Amino acid sequence: MQRIPPSERIRQQINELLENGLESEGNPLGALMRLSAELVVQEALEKETAERLGRDYYERREEDEPLKGYRNGYERGRLRTAEGEITVQVPQVRDWVEEGPYRSRLMGFLRGNSDVLEKLAVEMYARGLSVRDIEDALRDATGDPLLSRSAVSELSESLWEDYDAFCERDLSVFEVEYVFIDAVYEGLREWGCNQGVLCAWGICRNGDKVLLHLAFGSRESYENCLEFIRDMVRRGLQPPVLVTTDGAPGLIRAVTEVWERSLRQRCLAHKMRNILDKVPKDVQAEVKRRIRDVFYAPSLDMAEERAAKVLEAYQESYPAAMRSFNDDLEASLVYLRCPSRHHRSIRTTNLIERAFQESRRRTKVIPHFFTERACLKLVFSALWKTSQRWRGVKMRELDLQQLSLLRRELDLPQHHSQETHVHR
């Protein structure tokens, strides 16, 4: 029978806790976070041992591979900090080939760097924990907290400082061609309902995707959206070629007012959902196929021709759906004026939707935030971390030439480096 490493046992405990639900008696959320903290450190220790031995836990050594040692169970280790200590299971190795007994370098580092726990506390806060939850999670076997509540509060403020710096950074350094704006809704106790957090990101002339702005915006109202966009302009953001949004009237009005010469693209994912909601389920597949043929046509002329046929075919049977389809149809197809290589990336706000899924995964453990500030800290942390993993878009010389010509046609200012083509 194979032995189970400590990290796997911890993971099993986490799965059992999640299966039983977080509404059980006691403090299941605190238990979940304690187990998560243990898992982070335990996996790091086990990974270190695997790398030094040259094989994973159950992996056999190759015949021509030199023997470096054998796993030999675990020994309890303690990590001391200025405010307490924690206990971990440190892997042991026998017949270690190097001079002296096997010693974990990671344990040596953790023992000499108490700020590691502080960084862990900040990360746990970013994953949806209140100050009290973190204090409960970071306790030793005697029940004494490893970090005081005041210390955790100070650490969480570093997220707000990061957000403040993000909201004031110079946007003129980004030569943005495409901008996308959407909102995520979070519960605020002081409001008694969900409120919107507006998010903007862009695709730059060099192909990079960049998170541009994040701010509280009450249900995508015109006033909030206008202030949100003007703030980006104040910080140096130049007019983009195209702006992609959902169908919120306030947001559309603000976009067309500030960037009146830019193309406005209606998010096709949102648009499709709105149309299909007005069609019987037994014909949704057929209608969806016909509308996709319109939205994803290879050219604007062909899309307009197909759209006329769809309206003719379904107008009498499903008038409400066809009104939704025909409403703002020009904005649904305008992306076809842009380089074809970019069509898939610019016709929806799906990238933000996926980023919001990560945000919701972290915030779902908090039914309602107490304050707007707490909400923004958490959503910013989740979206910022996600944005660092975004992959760029290919910008070939022909694409850049087309964008420059489109800017000239729309009477938009050219970027300073328009002649500097970036190949990806």
N, C-alpha and C positions, 0 to 999 in steps of 0.2 A: 504493500500500500504506500503510495507516494505521500510524503509529508507536505503539508500546505504551508507556504511561507506566511509570515505574520501579515504582510500587506494584503494577501488574498483573504485571510480571515477577517481583517478589518473591512475589506470590500463586501464580504458576505454579510457582515453586521449592518453595514450601511444599506444594502439591498433589503434586508429583513425589516429595517426601520422604515424604509420608504414603502414597502409593501403593506406594512401594518398601518401606515398613514401617520401624518404629522399632527393629527388631532387627538392622539392618545393621551393618557394621563401622564403626569410628570412634566418634564421639560424635554420633549423629543427633539426640538430644534437645537437646543444646546447640546444634546447627545450627538446629533448629526454633525454638528460643527466640530465637536471634540474628536469624533472619529475621522472627519475629513482632515483635520490638522495632523492627527497621527499618521494617516495614510500618506500625506505629502512627505513627511520626514522619513517614514519607513520605506517608501518606494525609492527615495533618493539613496538610502543606505544600501538597499538591495541592488540597485542599478550600479552603484560604485563597485560592489563586490563582483558582480557579473563582468564588468569591464576589466577589472584587474586579473580575474581568473581566465578571461577570454571565452567564457561560455555562460549561458543563462542557467536558471535554476534546474531545469530538467534536461538540459542539453548535454549530450555525450561529447567527450573529447575525441578529436580525430586522431588516427593512429600516428600520423607524422607530426602532431602538435605537441610541443613540449609541455610537460606537466608542471603547473605552477602551484598546485595545492588542492585540497579537498574541503568542501563546506563541512563545518563541524558545529552545527547548531547556532544558537544565539546567546548573547550575554546581555543582561540588562545594563543599560548605560544611562547616565544622567547628564542633562544639559543645564548648566548653571547660568543664571542671569542675575542682574542686580536686584531683581524683584522676586526671585524664586528659582525653581528648577523643574524640569520635566523628565520623564522616563521613556526610553525607547529600547527596542530590541536590536542590538548591534550584531550583524553576522560575524561568525568566527570561522577561521580557516586553519586547518592543520597541514603539516608538511609544506609549509610556505617556503618557496624557493629563495626568497630574498633574505637578507641578513636580519636576524631578530624575528620575533613573532609578528603575525599579521596585525596591523593596526589600521583602523579606518581613518583616512585623511579627512573625510567629511566631518566626523565627530570632532576631530581636533580643531577644524575650522569653526564649527558651531559653538564649541566651548569658548573660543576666543572672540566670538562676534555676537554679542547679545542683541545687536540691532536686527538680526535675522528674525527673531520673534516679533519685533516691531513691524517689519515688513510683512510678515505673515498676518498680523492683526489688520493692517491696512487692506490687504488682499481679501481677507474675510469680510471686512466691512463692504468692500466693493461687490461682493457676491450676495449682498442682501441682508446683512446682519445689523442689528442695532448695537449701540454701545454696550448695553446690558448683555446681549447675546454673546458678544466677543469676550466680555469679562467672564461670563459663565464658562465659555469654551476653553479659555486658557487658565485652567486651574490644575494644581498638582494633586497628588494622591490624597493629601490631607485636606483638600478643599480650599486652600489658600490661593488667591488669584495670582497669576504670574505677572499680569499687568493690571494696575489699578484702573478704575473707571475714568479718572481724570487723564491718565496717560493714554488710554484708548481714544478718548475724545480729542486729545491733541493730535494723535496720529491720524484720525479720520479727517481732520481739518486740512491735511496735506492734499487730499483729493480736491477740496474746494480751491486751494491755492493753484493746483494744476488747472482746474476749470477756469479760474479767473485769468490765468496767463493765456489759456487757449482762446478765450473770448476777446482778448486784446491784441493778439498777434497780427502782424502786418500781412494782409492778403494780397498785396500787390506783387509779391514774389511768385505767386501762382498764376501762370498763364492759362486760365481755365477756358475751355471751349464749350463744355457741356456742364450744366448745373442741374441737380436733382433736389427736390424739397418734398418732405413728407413729415408725418407726425406720429409719435407713439403716445398712448394715453395711459396715465398712471393715476391711482387713487390718492387723493389728498384729504386728510381728515378735516383740515381747517376749511376746505371748500365743500365737503360733504358729497363729492362726486369725482369722477375722473376728469382730469385736465390734460391738455395736450402739451407735449414737449416737441417743438419744431426742430427738425434736423436738416442740414444742407450738406451735400458733398458734391464733388466735381471731378471731371476728367480733364486733365491738363494737356497742353500741347505736346508735352514729351511722353504722354501715355499714362502718367501716374494718376491714381485715384487718391483723392485727399478729402478728409473730413474738414468742412469749412466752418460750420457754425452749429451751435446747439443752444436753444433758449426756451424758456417757458412761454407758451402761447395758448391762450384760452380757446380751445376748440377751433383753431385755424380761422379765427375772426379776421376781418380785413385789417383792422387797426394793428393787431399783433403781428400779422404777416408782413404788413408794410414796414413796421418798425424793425422786424427781423431782417428783411432784405436790405433796408437802408443802412443798418448797422454794418453789414458786409461791405456795402459800397463805401461807407465812411472809412473802412479799414483798407480800402484800396482795390477791392475786387472789380475787375473790368467787366463790361457786359459780355455775356456768353453768346455763342451762336444759337444754342438751344437750351430751353429750360423744361424739364419734365416734372409734372405734378399730378396729383389725383384731381378729382372734379370738385373740390371744395370751392365754392364761389368766392369766399373772401381771399383765399390764396391766389386764385386765378386773377382776380381784380388787382391785387397787389403786384403780382408778377408783371402784368401788362402795363401797369402804371410806371413802374420803375424801369423795366427793360422793354419799352414799347417797340423797339426795333428787333429784338431777339425773337426767334421762333419759339412758339409754346407748344410742347408735346403733351398730350393727354396720356397718362399711364394706361397702357393697353390691358394690363392685368386687372386693374380696378374697373376699367370700362367693360371688359368681358363679364366680370362677375355681376355688374349692374344689369347688363342685358339679360343674362341667363336667369337671373332671379325673376324675370317677368315672363318666362317661357315654361310650359309644362315639362316635367321631368322626362317624360317619354320621348320628347323631341329635342331635348337639350343637346344631345350629341350631334344631331344633324345640323342644328342651327349654329352650334359652336364651330363645326367644321367649315360651314359657309362663311362665317364671319372671320375666322382665322385666315381664310383665303384672301379676304379683303385686307385685313390688317398687316399680313405678312407678304403682300404682293411684292414682286421684284421692282416695280416702278410705280410712281404716283399716278400716271395715266391709267395703268392697268388696275390699280386699287380703286380709282374712282369709277371705272367701268364695272367692276365686280360689285361695288357698293350699290349701284343703281339696280343691278339684277337682284340683289338680296332684298332691297326695299320692295321691289315689284313682287317678289315671290311670297313675302311674309307680311306685307302691310295689312292685308285684310284679316288674316288669321290672328296675328299678334301685334296689334297696333301700339300697345304700351312698350313692348320690347323694341319695335322699330323706331318709336320716338326717342328712346334711349340711345339706340344705335346711331340715328341721324343727328342727334344733338351733339354739337361740337365735333362733328365728323372731320372737319378740316384739320383740327388740332390732333386728331387721332392718326392722321396720315402724314403730317408735316415732316416727320423724321426721315421720310424717304428722299428728302432733298439733300440730306447729309451723305457723306461717304458710305457706301454700302458695307464696307468692312465694319462699321460701327453700329449698324442698325440693331443688332441683337443687344447691344449694351445700352442703347439710349432710348428705347421705346417703352421701358417700364422703370419703376422704382424698386424692382425686385432686390437689388443689392441692399438697399436700406431695409426692406422687409426682412431679409435674412439677418441683418444686424440687429433689428428690433426683436427678432426671435431670441437672440442671445440675451438681450436686455430683459425680456420678459422671463426668461429662464432664471435670471438672477433675482428679479424683483417679485416673483410669484410667492416667495416665502413671506413677503410683507403685504398683507391685504391693503393697507393704506399707509402712506407716508404721513408723518406728523407735519412736516413743513415742505415748502417748495424747495428749499435749500438741500434738504436730505434727498429729495427726489432727483434733483439735477446732478448731485454728486454721484449717485449710483448709476444713473443712465449714462452720464458722460464717461464714467470709468468703463462700463460695458462696451459702449460704442467705440471709444478710443482704442481699447485693446483689440476689438474686432477689426477696426480700420487698418491696423498695422499689418494685417494679414491679407489685405486686398491685393489682388493681382492687377497689373496694369493692362492697358489696352494697346494693341499694336498701332503705331502711327508711322505709316510709310510716307515716302516723299509725295506720292500722288494724293494721299489723304490730306496732307498738310496744304498742298496746293489748292485742293478743292475747298478746304476750310477758309483759306485766305480769300479765294474768289467769292465764297458765300458771304464772308464778312463785308467785302466790298459791295456786293449786291444789296445787302441789308443796311449798308451805311453804318457799319460798326467799326470802332477803332481797331486797327491792327495791333497785334502784340509786337513788342520790341524785337523779339527773336524770330519773327516770322520767316526770315531767310535762313535761320539755323535749323535745318531739318534733323530730327532725331529718328534714327532707325532702330526698331525693336523687333 
